[in-house]
Amino acid sequence: MAYLNTAELQIDLFCRGVRIDPSCDLENDARLVSRTRAGLGSGLEMIIPGPLKDNWLNVPLVEAFVKESPYLLFKRGQSYYVRHEIENHEYRIVLPPQPRWYTQKTSKGTLMSHVGVLQGTYLGIYILNSCSYWRMSPAQNCRFCTTGLNVGVNEEAKKDLEDVVETAKAAKKESGMTFVHFNSGYQPENGLDQAAPYVKAVKERVGALVGVQMIPEKKLWKYDWLIDLGADHFSFCYEFHNPEYFAKYLPGKHHTLGQETFFRALEYTSKKMGKGKVSGEIIAGVEPIEDTLKAIDYITGAGAFPTVCIFRPTIGSDMENYPSPRYEDMEVVFTHLYEACKKNGIPIGVAPNIEVSLIVQPADTVYLAEKNFSYYVYESKLKVMKLLSKPYFNRELRLRKVAEISQARKCHSEREATCGEA
């Protein structure tokens, strides 16, 4: 078997995980293993250096399938490597150090790592109380998720606004963070309303790109409202394209919303904001691969980019004993992902310093692409876009005044009444 390239190794490690050799000193050399939010970041943060770009991943450590992994992480001198013990191939990797601000407290005495954590280079913050699907009887939580076990235990429940601002400032100052991603599970009413003060505060008091991932709203004018408050990105987790898998594994989303609500919100915001500013989030390795490929085609066809998570049977979830996906299947998925982004002209890898360790990012898949004429044209366009967008991103990363919450809300809600928008 030939040596794997950067993306191939990334995918295989997501699928197989890594065992830890006694030579490793993770306590001093690595970020803490953080079981927050849905639990998908419960592995070890690492970087695979590559000639085109460095790929980040949060590699599984403790799930049952990892015991059979051929990969061993070990330390030689001051450097870390993973070795495939069957093929006897070694790959140098980098462990990002734990930020000092992880152990600092806010002025209210809250540990900053209980407010938000870096998952790659972006700051992920679960802003509201645990997803309400967990509190239904019987529970209607997504079957792969462990949010109900983590929020309020390994992290604060509803996040205090001042704590969020102080944590984001610390992450920007020390870690060079450029993107804050707010998310939450199902809240019966007004999820976007509750996100609004956080979006405005980060834009005005921190200076960062802001993403919002909430249960989709049927009142689409609320997305316009959040854009006025500074939202740069929306993401929609509909997980499975196959309707039967959506209903089976996402019972709460199926019964309270339905797939169409996700599609309508994704299409509306993508049309409103332009290509590459909205993402559709799906899981690969559970539904048939053909359906995952259809999802990628749908998302890119709508002008959004696919955020594809390789299924991880997280400990404590209802799918804890579900098998991890096969590398061969995932290679097909991510090769197709690059081609779909290229075909639809999706700008990938353009925003500054945004590396997401929970997924194989669209930009990561460049290593899987066929190096033909269309590849060089697309990559050249991406380089030009990145250069031309620098002034825009420099502006977005500075403190700037945005609309007043109540005034902007009143304006858009009145437009709904006038225009009859649902």
Buried (B, 14 or more C-beta within 10 A) or exposed (E): EEEBBBBBBBBBBBBBBBBBBEEBEBEEBBBBBBBBBBBBBBBBBBBBEBEBBBBBBBBBBBBBBBEEBBBBBBBEEEEBBBBBEEEEBBBEBBBBEBBEBBEBBBEEEBBBBBBBBBBBBBBBBBBBBBBBBBEBEEBBBBBBBBBBBBBBEBBBEBBBBBBBBBBBBBBBEEBEBBBBBBBBBBBEEEBBBBBBBBBBBBBBBBBBBBBBBBBBBEBBBBBBBBBBBBBBBBBBBBBBBBEEBBBBBBBBBBEBBBBEBBBBBBBBBBEBBEBBBBBBBBBBBBBEBEBBBBBBBBBBBBBBBBBBBBBBBBBEBBBBEBEBBEBEBBBBBBBBBBBBBBEBBBBBBBBBBBBBBBBBBBBBBBBBBEEEEEBEEBBEEBEEBBEEBEEEBEEBBEEEEBBEBEEBBEBBBEBBEEEEBE
